[in-house]
Amino acid sequence: MSTITESIDVDVNVTTAYNQWTQFESFPRFMEGVDTISQVDDTHTHWVVSMAGVQREFDATITEQHPDERVAWRSDDGPQHAGVVTFRPLGDATTRVTAQMDIDPDSFVENAADKLGILNRRVKGDMVRFKEFIESRGTETGQWRGDTDRPGTTH
């Protein structure tokens, strides 16, 4: 299993950055290799992704979500991964967005991409594209302000 951590400072307030991140269906606009994401319900998504000409589909569950703080998930099937994105205000109009993902590549292509650092570069590029996307808009495309506690905990 590999862990990838990337942070970027975006020039929007924490609420705007967080709200945009909750709009999963917009991810293909800034995430390389993400073809589509469908929001099934408040805590379930369906992903279609491509890497090196190989298309994969999987479902993921949002395991924790707290407005303006964090969104965590884990895959239910397909490529095994889990992660968390945190949002920290650095001022009134700047937010640090940090993505940490644990990925367990399960195919030759995914293993090769991991070993060659391609996955790390892809996540770094996704964060840069998120920054460009949200800063160029200045506002989010939508929002979901619900609160989802990690199983067995309360917020």
SVG drawing of the C-alpha trace seen along z (x, -y; Angstrom):
<svg xmlns="http://www.w3.org/2000/svg" viewBox="-29 -38 39 45">
<polyline fill="none" stroke="black" stroke-width="0.4" points="0.0,0.0 1.3,-3.5 0.4,-6.7 0.3,-9.9 0.0,-13.3 -0.3,-16.6 -1.2,-20.1 -2.0,-23.3 -3.0,-26.7 -6.0,-28.1 -7.0,-31.8 -10.6,-31.3 -12.2,-31.1 -12.5,-27.7 -16.2,-27.4 -15.9,-27.9 -13.0,-25.4 -14.9,-22.8 -18.2,-23.3 -16.5,-22.8 -14.9,-19.6 -18.3,-18.2 -19.4,-18.5 -18.0,-15.1 -19.6,-15.1 -17.3,-18.1 -14.1,-16.1 -13.6,-15.2 -13.1,-18.9 -9.8,-18.9 -8.9,-15.3 -6.8,-13.5 -8.1,-10.0 -11.5,-10.5 -14.1,-10.0 -17.3,-10.3 -18.6,-10.3 -22.2,-9.8 -23.5,-10.8 -25.7,-7.8 -26.9,-9.3 -25.4,-11.4 -22.6,-8.9 -22.1,-6.8 -20.5,-7.6 -19.9,-5.6 -16.6,-6.3 -15.4,-5.5 -11.6,-6.1 -9.0,-5.5 -5.3,-4.9 -3.0,-3.9 -6.0,-2.9 -7.6,-0.7 -11.0,-1.8 -12.1,-0.8 -15.4,-1.3 -15.9,-1.2 -18.1,-2.4 -16.9,-4.4 -18.4,-5.4 -17.9,-8.7 -16.9,-7.6 -16.7,-11.0 -17.6,-14.5 -17.6,-17.7 -18.3,-21.1 -15.2,-23.3 -13.0,-20.6 -12.8,-17.2 -14.1,-14.6 -13.0,-11.0 -13.8,-8.0 -12.9,-4.4 -13.5,-2.3 -16.1,0.5 -14.8,2.5 -12.3,2.3 -9.0,0.6 -8.6,0.4 -8.0,-3.0 -9.0,-5.3 -8.3,-8.9 -9.1,-12.2 -9.1,-15.8 -8.8,-18.4 -9.4,-22.2 -7.5,-24.7 -8.2,-28.4 -4.9,-30.4 -6.8,-33.7 -10.1,-35.1 -9.4,-34.3 -6.8,-31.5 -7.3,-27.8 -4.8,-25.0 -6.3,-21.9 -4.5,-18.6 -5.2,-15.3 -3.9,-12.1 -4.6,-8.8 -3.7,-5.2 -3.7,-3.3 -3.2,0.5 -2.6,0.9 -4.0,4.2 -3.0,4.5 0.4,4.4 -0.4,1.0 -1.3,-0.5 1.7,1.1 4.0,-0.3 2.4,-3.8 2.9,-3.6 6.5,-2.5 7.4,-5.2 5.8,-8.0 3.0,-8.6 0.3,-8.3 2.1,-11.0 2.4,-13.3 -1.2,-12.8 -2.4,-13.7 -0.1,-16.8 -1.5,-17.8 -5.1,-17.3 -4.5,-19.6 -3.0,-22.3 -5.9,-21.9 -8.4,-22.2 -6.7,-25.4 -6.9,-26.8 -10.6,-25.6 -11.8,-27.2 -9.8,-30.4 -10.9,-31.0 -14.5,-30.7 -14.2,-32.5 -17.2,-30.5 -18.3,-26.9 -20.5,-25.1 -22.7,-23.8 -22.5,-22.6 -23.4,-19.9 -23.2,-20.9 -24.3,-17.6 -22.3,-16.1 -21.3,-12.4 -19.6,-10.9 -17.1,-8.2 -18.7,-4.9 -18.6,-4.5 -17.9,-8.2 -19.9,-11.4 -18.9,-14.9"/>
</svg>
